[in-house]
Amino acid sequence: MKIEVFLSELLYEHDCVIIPQFGGLVANYRHARLNELNHTVYPPSKQVAFNRNLVQNDGLLYKHAGDILGLGYLEAKTLVDDAIKLLKNKLQGGERVLLDRIGIFFPDKRGVIQFIPSDQQNYLLQSFGLPSIQLQPIAKPQI
């Protein structure tokens, strides 16, 4: 089971998605911004962060997985818990884990889980589908 599909779907409608006994994905509003080095304007978005202290199950992920898969809560809980256990085992083994459209989880030298969010997905519905814009520099006229 690809848990990242469920997480990604939930991040469009929720600012916090708990991965039980693992941590929470928190989506914060990010204003439109200009990259002055490559002259690109990026639309407003939600930037995803990871909080390892948000581990208490709120039922959201289990319910969503159950609804999508057509399973009862307990059956969905078992599948999601198995996926979380696999994720944790990989990280404890020192592996980097890429969750598509979410980001990369990896253990640092002390074994603490770190997170690099994906910049390929915009979870802000108000700017969904808006592309980044490449600006063309204008030469100053000679006077």
DSSP file with accessible surface (Angstrom, degrees, kcal/mol):
  #  RESIDUE AA STRUCTURE BP1 BP2  ACC     N-H-->O    O-->H-N    N-H-->O    O-->H-N    TCO  KAPPA ALPHA  PHI   PSI    X-CA   Y-CA   Z-CA
    1    1 A M              0   0  100      0, 0.0     2,-1.0     0, 0.0     3,-0.1   0.000 360.0 360.0 360.0 135.1    0.0    0.0    0.0
    2    2 A K    >>  -     0   0  132      1,-0.2     3,-1.4     2,-0.0     4,-0.7  -0.786 360.0-175.2 -96.1  96.5    1.3    3.5   -0.9
    3    3 A I  H 3> S+     0   0    8     -2,-1.0     4,-2.3     1,-0.3     3,-0.3   0.787  75.8  72.3 -63.5 -25.4    0.4    5.5    2.1
    4    4 A E  H 3> S+     0   0   17      1,-0.2     4,-2.6     2,-0.2    -1,-0.3   0.797  89.0  61.1 -64.8 -25.5    1.7    8.7    0.4
    5    5 A V  H <> S+     0   0   47     -3,-1.4     4,-2.2     2,-0.2    -1,-0.2   0.951 108.6  42.1 -63.9 -47.2   -1.4    8.7   -1.9
    6    6 A F  H  X S+     0   0   10     -4,-0.7     4,-2.2    -3,-0.3    -2,-0.2   0.911 114.9  50.6 -66.1 -41.8   -3.7    9.0    1.2
    7    7 A L  H  X S+     0   0    0     -4,-2.3     4,-2.0     1,-0.2    -2,-0.2   0.930 110.7  49.4 -62.0 -44.9   -1.4   11.6    2.8
    8    8 A S  H  X S+     0   0    1     -4,-2.6     4,-0.8     1,-0.2    -2,-0.2   0.923 110.4  49.9 -61.8 -44.8   -1.3   13.7   -0.3
    9    9 A E  H >X S+     0   0   72     -4,-2.2     3,-0.7     1,-0.2     4,-0.5   0.910 111.8  48.9 -60.9 -41.1   -5.1   13.6   -0.8
   10   10 A L  H >X S+     0   0    8     -4,-2.2     4,-1.9     1,-0.2     3,-1.0   0.837 100.1  64.9 -70.6 -31.3   -5.6   14.7    2.8
   11   11 A L  H 3< S+     0   0    0     -4,-2.0    -1,-0.2     1,-0.3    -2,-0.2   0.733  92.6  63.6 -67.2 -20.0   -3.1   17.6    2.6
   12   12 A Y  H << S+     0   0   40     -4,-0.8   113,-0.4    -3,-0.7    -1,-0.3   0.853 118.1  25.0 -68.7 -32.0   -5.3   19.4    0.1
   13   13 A E  H << S+     0   0  152     -3,-1.0     2,-0.4    -4,-0.5    -2,-0.2   0.556 120.5  54.2-110.5 -11.9   -8.1   19.7    2.7
   14   14 A H     <  -     0   0   69     -4,-1.9     3,-0.1     1,-0.1    -1,-0.1  -0.965  58.0-151.3-129.3 144.4   -6.3   19.6    6.0
   15   15 A D  S    S+     0   0   99     -2,-0.4    12,-3.1     1,-0.2     2,-0.4   0.570  90.3  37.1 -86.6 -11.6   -3.5   21.6    7.5
   16   16 A C  E     -A   26   0A  48     10,-0.2     2,-0.5    -6,-0.1    10,-0.2  -0.967  61.4-177.2-143.7 126.7   -2.3   18.7    9.7
   17   17 A V  E     -A   25   0A   0      8,-2.5     8,-3.0    -2,-0.4     2,-0.4  -0.985  19.0-145.6-125.3 118.1   -2.3   15.0    8.9
   18   18 A I  E     -A   24   0A  12     -2,-0.5    43,-0.3     6,-0.2     6,-0.2  -0.684   5.7-157.4 -85.6 131.1   -1.1   12.7   11.7
   19   19 A I  E >>  -A   23   0A   1      4,-3.2     4,-2.3    35,-0.5     3,-2.1  -0.931  39.2-117.6-100.6 101.9    0.8    9.5   10.8
   20   20 A P  T 34 S-     0   0    2      0, 0.0    36,-0.2     0, 0.0    35,-0.1  -0.109  88.4  -0.2 -51.7 135.4    0.0    7.5   13.9
   21   21 A Q  T 34 S+     0   0  117     34,-2.2    34,-0.1     1,-0.1    35,-0.1   0.670 130.9  63.9  60.5  20.8    3.0    6.6   16.1
   22   22 A F  T <4 S-     0   0   12     -3,-2.1     2,-0.3    32,-0.2    33,-0.1   0.570 103.2 -85.0-132.3 -53.5    5.3    8.4   13.6
   23   23 A G  E  <  -A   19   0A   0     -4,-2.3    -4,-3.2    31,-0.3     2,-0.4  -0.917  38.2 -82.1 158.5 178.3    4.6   12.1   13.4
   24   24 A G  E     -AB  18  51A   0     27,-2.8    27,-2.9    -2,-0.3     2,-0.6  -0.884  20.0-139.5-118.1 143.9    2.5   14.8   11.8
   25   25 A L  E     -AB  17  50A   0     -8,-3.0    -8,-2.5    -2,-0.4     2,-0.5  -0.899  24.2-165.3 -96.2 121.8    2.7   16.5    8.4
   26   26 A V  E     -AB  16  49A  35     23,-2.8    23,-2.8    -2,-0.6     2,-0.6  -0.946   6.0-155.5-115.0 124.2    1.8   20.2    8.9
   27   27 A A  E     - B   0  48A   3    -12,-3.1     2,-0.4    -2,-0.5    21,-0.2  -0.888  13.3-171.5-103.9 119.5    1.0   22.4    5.9
   28   28 A N  E     - B   0  47A  90     19,-2.6    19,-3.3    -2,-0.6    17,-0.1  -0.885  29.8-103.7-112.4 142.7    1.6   26.1    6.4
   29   29 A Y  E     - B   0  46A 132     -2,-0.4     2,-0.4    17,-0.2    17,-0.2  -0.343  34.3-165.5 -62.9 137.7    0.6   28.9    4.0
   30   30 A R  E     - B   0  45A  85     15,-3.2    15,-2.5    -2,-0.0     3,-0.1  -0.992  16.3-128.6-129.1 123.1    3.5   30.3    2.0
   31   31 A H        -     0   0  138     -2,-0.4    11,-0.1    13,-0.2    15,-0.0  -0.178  39.5 -82.4 -63.5 160.4    3.1   33.6    0.1
   32   32 A A        -     0   0   56     12,-0.1     2,-0.3     9,-0.0    -1,-0.1  -0.297  59.4-165.8 -57.2 147.1    3.9   34.0   -3.6
   33   33 A R  E     -C   42   0B  73      9,-1.8     9,-3.0    -3,-0.1     2,-0.5  -0.971  20.9-134.4-144.3 158.8    7.6   34.4   -4.0
   34   34 A L  E     -C   41   0B  89     -2,-0.3     2,-0.9     7,-0.2     7,-0.2  -0.949   8.5-150.6-115.2 126.6   10.3   35.5   -6.4
   35   35 A N  E  >> -C   40   0B  56      5,-3.1     5,-1.4    -2,-0.5     4,-1.0  -0.879  12.4-167.7 -92.6 106.1   13.5   33.7   -7.0
   36   36 A E  T  45S+     0   0  150     -2,-0.9    -1,-0.1     1,-0.2     5,-0.0   0.721  79.1  61.7 -71.3 -20.7   15.8   36.5   -8.0
   37   37 A L  T  45S+     0   0  161      1,-0.2    -1,-0.2     3,-0.1    -2,-0.0   0.917 121.2  20.0 -72.0 -43.4   18.5   34.1   -9.2
   38   38 A N  T  45S-     0   0   63     -3,-0.2    -2,-0.2     2,-0.1    -1,-0.2   0.293 103.5-121.5-110.9  11.1   16.5   32.5  -11.9
   39   39 A H  T  <5 +     0   0   80     -4,-1.0    96,-3.5     1,-0.2     2,-0.4   0.891  60.2 147.7  54.9  47.8   13.8   35.2  -12.3
   40   40 A T  E   < -CD  35 134B   4     -5,-1.4    -5,-3.1    94,-0.2     2,-0.5  -0.944  38.8-151.8-118.4 134.4   10.9   32.9  -11.5
   41   41 A V  E     -CD  34 133B  48     92,-2.8    92,-2.6    -2,-0.4    -7,-0.2  -0.911  13.4-159.5-103.3 126.5    7.7   33.8   -9.7
   42   42 A Y  E     -C   33   0B  65     -9,-3.0    -9,-1.8    -2,-0.5    90,-0.1  -0.869  17.4-121.2-105.9 138.6    6.1   31.0   -7.7
   43   43 A P        -     0   0   24      0, 0.0   -10,-0.1     0, 0.0    84,-0.1  -0.228  43.8 -77.2 -71.0 166.1    2.4   31.1   -6.7
   44   44 A P        +     0   0   33      0, 0.0     2,-0.3     0, 0.0   -13,-0.2  -0.243  64.6 164.1 -57.5 153.6    1.2   30.9   -3.1
   45   45 A S  E     -B   30   0A  14    -15,-2.5   -15,-3.2    -3,-0.1     2,-0.5  -0.911  42.1 -97.6-156.2 178.3    1.3   27.4   -1.7
   46   46 A K  E     -B   29   0A  24     -2,-0.3    77,-0.6   -17,-0.2     2,-0.5  -0.971  33.6-149.0-107.3 126.6    1.2   25.3    1.4
   47   47 A Q  E     -B   28   0A  87    -19,-3.3   -19,-2.6    -2,-0.5     2,-0.4  -0.862  14.2-137.3 -97.2 126.8    4.7   24.3    2.6
   48   48 A V  E     +B   27   0A  11     -2,-0.5     2,-0.3    70,-0.3   -21,-0.2  -0.687  24.1 178.8 -89.7 132.5    4.7   20.9    4.3
   49   49 A A  E     -B   26   0A  41    -23,-2.8   -23,-2.8    -2,-0.4     2,-0.5  -0.855  22.9-127.0-124.2 162.2    6.8   20.4    7.5
   50   50 A F  E     -B   25   0A  31     -2,-0.3     2,-0.5   -25,-0.2   -25,-0.2  -0.942  15.4-169.4-115.0 131.5    7.2   17.3    9.7
   51   51 A N  E >   -B   24   0A  60    -27,-2.9   -27,-2.8    -2,-0.5     3,-1.4  -0.942   6.1-165.8-119.9 108.6    6.6   17.4   13.4
   52   52 A R  T 3  S+     0   0  106     -2,-0.5    -1,-0.1     1,-0.3   -27,-0.1   0.604  84.7  65.1 -70.6  -9.9    7.8   14.2   15.1
   53   53 A N  T 3  S+     0   0  130      1,-0.2     2,-1.4   -29,-0.1     3,-0.3   0.613  78.8  84.7 -88.3 -12.4    5.9   15.0   18.3
   54   54 A L    <   +     0   0   58     -3,-1.4   -35,-0.5     1,-0.2   -31,-0.3  -0.638  49.8 128.1 -90.9  81.6    2.4   14.8   16.7
   55   55 A V        +     0   0   47     -2,-1.4   -34,-2.2   -33,-0.1     2,-0.4   0.553  28.0 113.0-113.4 -11.1    1.9   11.0   17.0
   56   56 A Q  S    S-     0   0  153     -3,-0.3     2,-0.1   -36,-0.2   -38,-0.1  -0.504  72.7-116.6 -71.9 123.8   -1.5   10.7   18.7
   57   57 A N        +     0   0   49     -2,-0.4    -1,-0.1     1,-0.2    -2,-0.1  -0.345  31.6 179.6 -62.4 128.8   -4.0    9.1   16.3
   58   58 A D        -     0   0   88    -40,-0.1    -1,-0.2    -2,-0.1    -2,-0.1   0.383  44.4-120.8-107.0  -0.6   -6.9   11.4   15.3
   59   59 A G  S  > S+     0   0   13    -41,-0.1     4,-2.6     1,-0.1     5,-0.3   0.284  81.9 114.1  84.5 -11.4   -8.4    8.7   13.1
   60   60 A L  H  > S+     0   0   40      1,-0.2     4,-2.5     2,-0.2     5,-0.2   0.940  77.5  43.2 -61.4 -49.6   -8.3   10.9    9.9
   61   61 A L  H  > S+     0   0    1    -43,-0.3     4,-2.6     1,-0.2     5,-0.2   0.927 115.8  48.5 -65.3 -43.3   -5.8    8.8    8.0
   62   62 A Y  H  > S+     0   0    7      1,-0.2     4,-2.4     2,-0.2    -1,-0.2   0.928 113.3  47.3 -62.8 -44.8   -7.4    5.5    8.9
   63   63 A K  H  X S+     0   0  117     -4,-2.6     4,-2.7     2,-0.2    -2,-0.2   0.931 112.8  48.4 -64.3 -44.3  -10.9    6.8    8.0
   64   64 A H  H  X S+     0   0   38     -4,-2.5     4,-2.5    -5,-0.3     5,-0.2   0.931 112.0  48.7 -63.0 -45.5   -9.7    8.2    4.7
   65   65 A A  H  X S+     0   0    0     -4,-2.6     4,-2.6     1,-0.2     6,-0.2   0.916 112.7  49.1 -60.4 -43.3   -7.9    5.0    3.7
   66   66 A G  H  X>S+     0   0    2     -4,-2.4     5,-2.2    -5,-0.2     4,-1.2   0.914 110.8  49.6 -62.6 -42.8  -11.0    2.9    4.6
   67   67 A D  H  <5S+     0   0  101     -4,-2.7    -2,-0.2     3,-0.2    -1,-0.2   0.924 115.0  43.5 -62.8 -44.3  -13.3    5.2    2.6
   68   68 A I  H  <5S+     0   0   92     -4,-2.5    -2,-0.2     1,-0.2    -1,-0.2   0.906 120.6  39.8 -69.7 -42.2  -11.0    5.0   -0.5
   69   69 A L  H  <5S-     0   0   78     -4,-2.6    -1,-0.2    -5,-0.2    -2,-0.2   0.526 108.3-119.9 -86.4  -7.2  -10.4    1.3   -0.2
   70   70 A G  T  <5 +     0   0   69     -4,-1.2     2,-0.3     1,-0.2    -3,-0.2   0.860  68.3 134.1  70.9  35.8  -13.9    0.4    0.8
   71   71 A L      < -     0   0   53     -5,-2.2    -1,-0.2    -6,-0.2    -2,-0.1  -0.774  59.2-103.6-114.6 161.1  -12.8   -1.1    4.1
   72   72 A G     >  -     0   0   35     -2,-0.3     4,-2.6    -3,-0.1     5,-0.2  -0.302  42.2-100.5 -73.1 166.4  -13.9   -0.9    7.6
   73   73 A Y  H  > S+     0   0  105      1,-0.2     4,-2.8     2,-0.2     5,-0.2   0.911 121.1  47.7 -56.5 -48.5  -12.0    1.2   10.1
   74   74 A L  H  > S+     0   0  128      2,-0.2     4,-2.1     1,-0.2    -1,-0.2   0.883 112.5  48.9 -66.1 -37.3  -10.2   -1.7   11.7
   75   75 A E  H  > S+     0   0  115      2,-0.2     4,-2.0     1,-0.2    -1,-0.2   0.928 114.0  46.2 -66.7 -43.1   -9.2   -3.2    8.4
   76   76 A A  H  X S+     0   0    0     -4,-2.6     4,-2.8     1,-0.2     5,-0.3   0.906 109.8  55.2 -65.0 -39.2   -7.9    0.1    7.1
   77   77 A K  H  X S+     0   0   71     -4,-2.8     4,-3.0    -5,-0.2     5,-0.2   0.916 106.8  50.8 -59.7 -43.1   -6.1    0.7   10.4
   78   78 A T  H  X S+     0   0   81     -4,-2.1     4,-2.1     2,-0.2    -1,-0.2   0.931 112.5  45.7 -61.7 -45.6   -4.2   -2.7   10.0
   79   79 A L  H  X S+     0   0   70     -4,-2.0     4,-1.9     2,-0.2    -2,-0.2   0.924 115.7  45.4 -64.4 -45.0   -3.1   -1.8    6.5
   80   80 A V  H  X S+     0   0    0     -4,-2.8     4,-2.6     1,-0.2     5,-0.2   0.925 111.7  52.1 -66.1 -43.3   -2.0    1.7    7.4
   81   81 A D  H  X S+     0   0   45     -4,-3.0     4,-2.6    -5,-0.3    -1,-0.2   0.892 108.4  52.0 -60.5 -37.9   -0.2    0.5   10.5
   82   82 A D  H  X S+     0   0   84     -4,-2.1     4,-2.2    -5,-0.2    -1,-0.2   0.908 109.9  48.7 -64.2 -40.9    1.7   -2.1    8.4
   83   83 A A  H  X S+     0   0   17     -4,-1.9     4,-2.2     2,-0.2    -2,-0.2   0.903 112.3  48.5 -65.7 -39.4    2.8    0.7    6.0
   84   84 A I  H  X S+     0   0    7     -4,-2.6     4,-2.8     2,-0.2     5,-0.2   0.913 109.6  52.5 -66.2 -41.3    3.9    2.8    8.9
   85   85 A K  H  X S+     0   0  121     -4,-2.6     4,-2.5    -5,-0.2    -2,-0.2   0.920 109.6  49.1 -61.5 -41.7    5.8   -0.1   10.4
   86   86 A L  H  X S+     0   0   98     -4,-2.2     4,-2.3     2,-0.2    -1,-0.2   0.926 111.1  50.2 -63.4 -43.4    7.6   -0.6    7.1
   87   87 A L  H  X S+     0   0   11     -4,-2.2     4,-2.1     1,-0.2    -2,-0.2   0.942 112.3  46.7 -59.4 -47.7    8.5    3.1    6.9
   88   88 A K  H  X S+     0   0   66     -4,-2.8     4,-2.7     1,-0.2    -2,-0.2   0.897 110.2  53.3 -64.4 -39.6    9.9    3.1   10.4
   89   89 A N  H  X S+     0   0   88     -4,-2.5     4,-1.5     2,-0.2    -1,-0.2   0.903 108.6  49.6 -63.0 -42.1   11.9   -0.1    9.8
   90   90 A K  H  <>S+     0   0   79     -4,-2.3     5,-2.4     2,-0.2    -1,-0.2   0.926 112.7  47.1 -62.3 -43.6   13.5    1.4    6.7
   91   91 A L  H ><5S+     0   0    6     -4,-2.1     3,-1.7     1,-0.2    -2,-0.2   0.904 109.5  52.6 -66.4 -39.3   14.4    4.5    8.6
   92   92 A Q  H 3<5S+     0   0  152     -4,-2.7    -1,-0.2     1,-0.3    -2,-0.2   0.804 105.1  57.6 -66.3 -26.3   15.8    2.5   11.6
   93   93 A G  T 3<5S-     0   0   62     -4,-1.5    -1,-0.3    -5,-0.2    -2,-0.2   0.380 124.6-105.9 -82.2   2.8   17.9    0.6    9.0
   94   94 A G  T < 5S+     0   0   51     -3,-1.7    -3,-0.2     1,-0.3    -2,-0.1   0.525  72.8 142.6  88.4   6.7   19.5    3.9    8.0
   95   95 A E      < -     0   0  103     -5,-2.4     2,-0.4    -6,-0.2    -1,-0.3  -0.442  51.5-125.1 -80.5 154.4   17.6    4.2    4.6
   96   96 A R        -     0   0  144     10,-0.2     2,-0.5    -2,-0.1    10,-0.2  -0.814  26.1-153.1 -90.5 137.7   16.2    7.3    3.1
   97   97 A V  E     -E  105   0C  14      8,-3.1     8,-2.9    -2,-0.4     2,-0.6  -0.962   4.1-157.7-121.5 119.7   12.5    7.0    2.3
   98   98 A L  E     -E  104   0C 114     -2,-0.5     2,-0.7     6,-0.2     6,-0.2  -0.853   2.0-165.5 -95.3 121.3   10.9    9.0   -0.5
   99   99 A L  E >>  -E  103   0C   9      4,-3.0     3,-2.4    -2,-0.6     4,-2.2  -0.948  33.6-116.4-103.8 111.8    7.1    9.5   -0.2
  100  100 A D  T 34 S+     0   0   91     -2,-0.7   -92,-0.2     1,-0.3    18,-0.0  -0.176  93.6   2.9 -52.9 133.0    6.0   10.7   -3.6
  101  101 A R  T 34 S+     0   0   80      1,-0.1    -1,-0.3   -93,-0.0    20,-0.1   0.446 128.7  66.6  69.2   0.9    4.5   14.2   -3.6
  102  102 A I  T <4 S-     0   0    2     -3,-2.4    16,-2.4     1,-0.2     2,-0.3   0.744  98.4-109.5-111.0 -60.8    5.3   14.5    0.1
  103  103 A G  E  <  -EF  99 117C   2     -4,-2.2    -4,-3.0    14,-0.3     2,-0.5  -0.966  34.2 -56.7 154.5-168.6    9.1   14.5    0.6
  104  104 A I  E     -EF  98 116C  49     12,-2.7    12,-2.4    -2,-0.3     2,-0.4  -0.922  35.5-162.1-113.6 129.8   12.1   12.5    1.8
  105  105 A F  E     +EF  97 115C   0     -8,-2.9    -8,-3.1    -2,-0.5    10,-0.2  -0.891  20.8 160.2-105.1 140.4   12.5   11.2    5.4
  106  106 A F  E     - F   0 114C  42      8,-2.0     8,-3.6    -2,-0.4     2,-0.3  -0.985  38.3-113.7-156.6 150.7   15.9   10.1    6.6
  107  107 A P  E     - F   0 113C  30      0, 0.0     6,-0.2     0, 0.0     2,-0.1  -0.684  30.0-141.0 -84.8 139.4   17.7    9.6    9.9
  108  108 A D    >   -     0   0   39      4,-2.3     3,-2.0    -2,-0.3   -14,-0.0  -0.194  42.5 -79.1 -84.0-172.2   20.5   12.0   10.8
  109  109 A K  T 3  S+     0   0  219      1,-0.3    -1,-0.1     2,-0.1     0, 0.0   0.776 134.4  49.3 -62.5 -24.8   23.7   10.9   12.5
  110  110 A R  T 3  S-     0   0  198      2,-0.1    -1,-0.3     0, 0.0     3,-0.1   0.423 120.5-107.8 -92.4  -1.0   22.0   10.7   15.9
  111  111 A G  S <  S+     0   0   52     -3,-2.0     2,-0.4     1,-0.3    -2,-0.1   0.534  72.0 142.9  87.6   6.5   19.1    8.6   14.5
  112  112 A V        -     0   0   44      1,-0.1    -4,-2.3    -5,-0.0    -1,-0.3  -0.659  56.7-113.0 -82.6 133.9   16.6   11.5   14.6
  113  113 A I  E     -F  107   0C  38     -2,-0.4     2,-0.3    -6,-0.2   -61,-0.1  -0.494  35.7-169.5 -72.3 127.6   14.2   11.6   11.7
  114  114 A Q  E     -F  106   0C  61     -8,-3.6    -8,-2.0    -2,-0.3     2,-0.4  -0.770   5.2-150.5-111.8 162.3   14.7   14.5    9.4
  115  115 A F  E     -F  105   0C  32     -2,-0.3   -10,-0.2   -10,-0.2   -65,-0.1  -0.997  14.0-169.8-141.5 132.8   12.4   15.6    6.5
  116  116 A I  E     -F  104   0C  82    -12,-2.4   -12,-2.7    -2,-0.4   -67,-0.1  -0.981  29.5-135.7-117.5 113.7   12.9   17.4    3.2
  117  117 A P  E     -F  103   0C  46      0, 0.0   -14,-0.3     0, 0.0     2,-0.3  -0.351  18.2-111.1 -71.7 150.3    9.5   18.4    1.7
  118  118 A S        -     0   0   38    -16,-2.4     3,-0.3   -19,-0.1   -70,-0.3  -0.582  18.5-161.9 -73.8 139.0    8.8   17.9   -2.0
  119  119 A D  S    S+     0   0  130     -2,-0.3    -1,-0.1     1,-0.2   -16,-0.0   0.237  76.4  83.6-103.6  13.0    8.5   21.2   -3.9
  120  120 A Q  S    S+     0   0  152      1,-0.1     2,-0.4   -18,-0.0    -1,-0.2   0.544  83.2  61.9 -90.3  -8.3    6.7   19.4   -6.8
  121  121 A Q        -     0   0   47     -3,-0.3     2,-0.6   -19,-0.1   -75,-0.1  -0.970  61.4-158.2-127.6 132.4    3.2   19.6   -5.2
  122  122 A N        -     0   0   34     -2,-0.4     7,-0.2     1,-0.1   -75,-0.1  -0.933   7.2-176.2-108.7 113.6    1.1   22.6   -4.3
  123  123 A Y        +     0   0    4     -2,-0.6     2,-0.8   -77,-0.6    -1,-0.1   0.389  51.3 107.6 -91.4   4.2   -1.5   21.7   -1.7
  124  124 A L    >   -     0   0   16      1,-0.2     3,-1.3   -80,-0.2     4,-0.2  -0.739  56.4-159.5 -86.2 110.5   -3.1   25.2   -1.6
  125  125 A L  G >  S+     0   0   95     -2,-0.8     3,-1.2  -113,-0.4    -1,-0.2   0.838  86.2  64.3 -60.9 -32.5   -6.5   24.7   -3.4
  126  126 A Q  G 3  S+     0   0  162      1,-0.3    -1,-0.3    -3,-0.1   -81,-0.0   0.757 115.2  30.4 -65.2 -24.0   -6.8   28.5   -4.1
  127  127 A S  G X  S+     0   0    5     -3,-1.3     3,-2.1   -84,-0.1    -1,-0.3   0.183  85.8 145.3-119.4  18.9   -3.7   28.3   -6.3
  128  128 A F  T <  S+     0   0  127     -3,-1.2    -5,-0.1     1,-0.3    -3,-0.1  -0.314  73.2  13.8 -59.0 130.2   -4.1   24.8   -7.6
  129  129 A G  T 3  S+     0   0   66      1,-0.3    -1,-0.3    -7,-0.2    -4,-0.1   0.346  88.7 134.7  87.4  -8.3   -2.9   24.5  -11.1
  130  130 A L    <   -     0   0   97     -3,-2.1    -1,-0.3   -86,-0.1     2,-0.1  -0.622  46.6-143.4 -75.1 127.1   -1.1   27.8  -11.2
  131  131 A P        -     0   0   95      0, 0.0     2,-0.2     0, 0.0    -1,-0.0  -0.411  18.8-101.9 -83.7 164.0    2.3   27.4  -12.8
  132  132 A S        -     0   0   63    -90,-0.1     2,-0.5    -2,-0.1   -90,-0.2  -0.521  38.9-132.1 -75.5 154.8    5.4   29.2  -11.9
  133  133 A I  E     -D   41   0B  97    -92,-2.6   -92,-2.8    -2,-0.2     2,-0.6  -0.957   4.9-144.5-118.8 126.7    6.3   32.1  -14.3
  134  134 A Q  E     -D   40   0B 111     -2,-0.5     2,-0.3   -94,-0.2   -94,-0.2  -0.788  21.3-149.1 -88.5 118.0    9.7   32.6  -15.8
  135  135 A L        -     0   0   73    -96,-3.5    -2,-0.0    -2,-0.6     0, 0.0  -0.630   5.0-136.6 -87.8 147.9   10.4   36.4  -16.1
  136  136 A Q        -     0   0  147     -2,-0.3   -97,-0.0     0, 0.0    -2,-0.0  -0.920  24.1-123.0-103.9 120.9   12.5   37.8  -18.9
  137  137 A P        -     0   0   91      0, 0.0     2,-0.5     0, 0.0     0, 0.0  -0.312  22.0-137.3 -61.6 142.9   14.9   40.5  -17.7
  138  138 A I        -     0   0  159      3,-0.0     2,-0.2     0, 0.0     0, 0.0  -0.915  14.3-126.9-105.2 129.9   14.5   43.9  -19.4
  139  139 A A        -     0   0   88     -2,-0.5     3,-0.0     1,-0.1     0, 0.0  -0.510  27.2-114.0 -73.7 138.9   17.6   45.7  -20.5
  140  140 A K        -     0   0  182     -2,-0.2     2,-0.1     1,-0.1    -1,-0.1  -0.560  35.1-113.3 -71.7 134.8   17.8   49.3  -19.3
  141  141 A P        -     0   0  110      0, 0.0     2,-0.5     0, 0.0    -1,-0.1  -0.402  26.5-117.2 -70.2 145.5   17.7   51.7  -22.2
  142  142 A Q              0   0  188     -2,-0.1    -3,-0.0    -3,-0.0     0, 0.0  -0.714 360.0 360.0 -82.9 124.7   20.8   53.8  -22.9
  143  143 A I              0   0  203     -2,-0.5    -1,-0.0     0, 0.0     0, 0.0  -0.807 360.0 360.0-108.8 360.0   20.2   57.5  -22.4
